[in-house]
């Protein structure tokens, strides 16, 4: 079965359930649906859940709530492409809103990506992460390690890398609108960024662009950190050109707190089109850490936009 436009509420409930490994009840589902623009009472959500149960897409786990069935997982994966366009950007935009980091005080939460690594590979993956950080080609100057999280199975460790969506949250809270424009492959020669080899717009894709480049083997982060020449991952944000002074102030504060950006910033950067009304901010992605480890042969799963964590915990 495929959903029509009139059945988007069902599809959105399935999407929410696909983002968690724990059973979720109607009350929490109602809250999350409201965040996505669907205002439904707990009772209405219960009705939709009952319908989804009958379709075989969800199942009730006692009084804890619902989980997706294998059929439900298959349905959300095979949902109409036009319904999935914008899913990545909407998830990241919600995460930006939830990021509360204040660079003036060094307090609040930052957004992160979660990599789940087998214990025997943690040392090697960490070394790969360190190489990128030392070369200044990540987004933040360190990463975190956790082992207490329901998403982390036994004999595995979670490595937390700061997601660049944190920048969006901070800039937005400074009163400047931000457009997450592109994720791309940035060519570097002799340590100097030269031009974008490829760009994918976040608003027109059903998958995260940077994760796609990594899985397709289209990065050479290892070569770049070793020799200064290669192809790495970077993001492009756009803000009103008139807000440049305020954005520069925010960037200076964040750099003082260990953030590493921008690569460059102007109304015309690298081989992007000139736009006198928009300022393009190019930043290396924290996904370069992940790409370097995968290029070295390590296999692990990474959840982009895995959640938020206290900035202070990253410094411990």
C-alpha positions in Angstrom: 0.0 0.0 0.0 1.1 3.6 -0.8 -0.2 6.7 1.0 -2.1 9.4 -0.8 -1.8 13.0 0.2 -5.0 12.8 2.3 -3.2 10.0 4.3 -0.1 12.0 5.3 -1.0 11.8 9.0 -0.5 8.0 8.8 2.8 8.5 7.0 4.0 11.0 9.5 3.3 8.7 12.4 5.2 6.0 10.6 8.1 8.4 10.1 8.2 9.3 13.8 8.2 5.7 14.8 11.0 4.9 12.3 13.2 7.4 14.2 13.1 5.5 17.5 14.0 2.1 18.8 11.7 2.4 21.9 7.9 2.0 21.9 6.1 5.3 21.7 2.7 6.2 23.1 -0.1 8.3 21.7 0.7 11.3 24.0 4.3 11.6 22.8 3.3 11.0 19.2 0.7 13.8 19.5 3.5 16.2 20.7 5.9 15.2 17.9 3.1 15.4 15.3 2.4 19.0 16.5 6.0 19.9 15.9 5.6 18.8 12.3 2.4 20.8 11.7 -0.2 18.1 12.5 -2.3 19.1 15.5 -4.0 15.9 16.7 -5.4 15.0 20.1 -4.2 11.9 21.9 -7.5 10.3 21.0 -7.1 11.1 17.3 -3.6 9.6 17.4 -5.0 6.5 19.0 -7.5 6.2 16.2 -4.7 6.3 13.6 -2.6 3.9 15.5 -5.5 1.4 15.6 -5.8 1.7 11.8 -2.1 1.2 11.4 -2.3 -1.9 13.7 -5.0 -3.3 11.4 -2.9 -2.7 8.4 -0.1 -4.6 10.0 2.3 -1.6 10.1 2.5 -1.2 13.9 2.2 -3.4 16.9 1.4 -2.6 20.5 4.0 -3.4 23.2 1.8 -3.7 26.3 1.2 -0.3 27.8 4.5 1.1 26.5 3.3 2.2 23.1 3.8 1.2 19.5 6.7 0.0 17.4 6.9 -0.5 13.6 6.5 -4.1 12.3 8.7 -5.3 9.4 5.8 -4.4 7.1 5.7 -0.9 8.6 9.5 -0.5 8.1 9.1 -1.6 4.4 6.2 0.8 3.9 8.1 3.9 5.2 11.1 2.9 3.1 9.0 2.5 0.0 6.8 5.6 0.5 6.3 7.9 -2.4 9.5 9.7 -3.3 7.6 13.0 -3.5 6.4 12.5 0.1 10.0 11.8 1.2 11.5 14.9 -0.4 12.2 17.4 2.4 12.3 14.7 5.1 16.1 15.2 5.6 15.9 19.0 5.8 12.9 19.0 8.1 14.6 16.7 10.5 17.7 18.9 10.6 15.7 22.1 10.9 13.9 20.6 14.0 17.3 19.7 15.4 18.6 23.3 14.8 15.6 24.6 16.8 16.3 22.2 19.6 20.0 23.2 19.8 20.3 25.7 22.7 24.1 26.4 22.6 25.0 29.9 23.6 28.6 30.7 22.5 28.8 33.7 24.8 28.4 31.6 27.9 29.6 28.2 26.6 26.3 26.6 27.9 23.4 24.8 26.3 23.1 21.8 24.0 24.7 21.2 20.6 23.5 18.8 17.8 25.4 15.7 17.2 25.8 12.7 14.9 26.1 9.3 16.6 28.4 6.6 15.2 28.0 3.1 16.7 31.3 1.3 16.6 32.4 -2.2 17.6 34.5 -2.0 20.7 37.5 -3.6 19.0 37.5 -0.8 16.3 37.1 2.1 18.7 40.8 2.8 18.9 41.3 2.8 15.1 38.2 4.9 14.4 39.2 7.4 17.1 42.7 7.7 15.5 41.0 8.4 12.1 38.9 11.1 13.8 41.9 12.6 15.4 43.7 13.0 12.0 40.9 15.1 10.6 40.6 17.2 13.7 44.4 17.9 13.8 44.2 19.0 10.1 41.4 21.4 11.0 39.0 19.7 8.5 36.2 18.9 10.9 33.5 21.2 12.3 34.5 21.0 16.0 37.8 20.4 17.7 36.9 17.3 19.6 34.4 14.4 19.8 32.7 12.5 22.6 32.5 8.9 23.6 29.4 7.3 25.2 28.4 3.7 26.0 25.1 4.3 27.9 22.4 4.8 25.2 19.6 2.5 24.2 20.8 2.8 20.6 24.1 1.3 21.4 24.1 -2.6 21.5 26.4 -4.7 23.7 30.1 -4.7 22.7 29.7 -1.4 21.0 30.6 2.2 21.8 29.0 5.5 20.6 31.2 8.2 19.2 29.6 11.6 19.1 30.7 14.2 16.5 29.2 17.7 16.6 26.8 18.3 13.7 27.1 21.5 11.8 23.4 22.1 12.3 24.5 23.6 15.6 25.7 26.6 13.6 22.2 27.1 12.2 20.7 27.0 15.6 23.1 29.6 17.0 22.8 31.9 14.0 19.0 31.7 14.1 18.9 32.6 17.8 21.0 35.6 16.9 18.0 36.8 14.8 19.4 35.8 11.4 17.4 33.5 9.1 19.5 30.6 7.7 19.0 28.5 4.6 20.7 25.1 4.7 21.5 25.2 1.0 23.9 22.4 -0.1 26.0 19.5 1.0 29.0 19.0 -1.3 32.4 17.6 -2.2 35.0 20.3 -1.9 38.3 19.9 -3.8 41.4 20.8 -1.9 44.9 21.3 -3.3 48.0 21.8 -1.3 45.9 22.6 1.8 43.8 25.2 0.1 40.1 24.7 -0.8 39.6 25.4 -4.5 36.2 24.5 -5.8 33.1 22.3 -5.3 33.2 19.1 -7.4 29.6 18.3 -6.6 26.6 19.8 -4.8 23.3 18.4 -3.7 20.5 20.7 -2.4 19.1 19.7 0.9 15.5 20.6 0.0 15.4 18.4 -3.1 16.7 15.1 -1.8 15.4 12.1 0.1 18.8 11.2 1.6 21.5 13.1 3.4 23.9 14.3 0.7 27.1 13.9 2.7 26.1 10.3 3.7 25.5 9.6 0.1 28.9 10.8 -1.0 30.6 8.7 1.7 28.6 5.5 0.9 29.4 6.0 -2.8 33.2 6.2 -2.1 33.4 9.7 -3.5 35.6 11.2 -0.8 39.4 11.2 -0.3 39.6 12.6 3.2 42.5 10.4 4.1 44.6 11.7 1.2 43.7 15.3 2.0 44.7 15.1 5.7 48.0 13.3 4.7 49.1 15.3 1.7 46.9 18.4 1.7 45.3 17.4 -1.6 42.0 15.5 -2.2 38.2 15.8 -1.9 36.4 16.4 1.4 32.9 17.2 2.6 31.5 20.6 3.2 28.2 22.4 3.7 26.9 25.7 2.3 24.7 27.9 4.4 23.1 31.1 3.1 22.1 34.1 5.1 21.1 37.7 4.1 24.1 39.6 3.0 23.0 42.5 5.2 23.5 40.3 8.3 27.2 39.8 7.7 28.4 41.8 10.7 26.1 39.9 13.1 27.1 36.5 11.6 30.8 37.4 11.8 30.3 38.1 15.5 28.6 34.8 16.0 31.4 33.0 14.2 34.1 34.6 16.3 32.3 33.6 19.5 31.9 30.0 18.2 35.5 29.7 17.1 36.6 30.7 20.7 34.6 27.7 21.9 36.3 25.2 19.6 34.3 25.3 16.5 36.2 25.3 13.2 34.5 27.4 10.5 34.1 29.0 8.0 36.3 27.8 5.2 35.2 30.9 3.4 32.3 33.3 3.4 31.1 35.8 0.7 28.4 36.6 -1.7 30.4 34.6 -4.3 32.5 31.6 -3.1 34.5 29.1 -5.1 32.5 28.1 -8.2 29.1 29.0 -6.8 26.9 31.6 -8.5 27.3 35.2 -7.4 24.3 36.4 -5.3 24.7 40.0 -4.0 21.8 39.6 -1.6 22.9 36.3 0.0 26.1 35.5 2.0 27.3 31.9 1.5 29.0 30.3 4.5 31.1 27.3 3.6 32.1 25.0 6.5 33.9 21.7 6.6 31.5 19.0 7.8 31.9 16.9 10.9 31.2 14.0 8.6 34.8 14.2 7.4 35.7 12.3 10.6 33.4 9.5 9.7 34.5 9.5 6.0 38.2 9.2 7.0 37.5 6.1 9.2 35.3 4.4 6.5 38.0 5.1 3.9 40.4 3.2 6.2 38.2 0.1 6.0 36.2 0.4 9.3 32.5 -0.5 9.1 30.0 1.2 11.4 26.6 2.9 11.4 26.2 6.7 11.8 22.9 8.4 12.6 23.1 12.0 11.2 21.3 14.4 13.5 21.2 11.8 16.3 20.1 14.3 18.9 21.4 17.0 21.2 23.9 16.9 24.1 25.2 19.4 26.6 28.2 21.3 25.3 29.8 20.8 28.8 29.7 17.0 28.4 31.8 17.2 25.2 34.6 18.9 27.2 34.7 16.3 29.9 
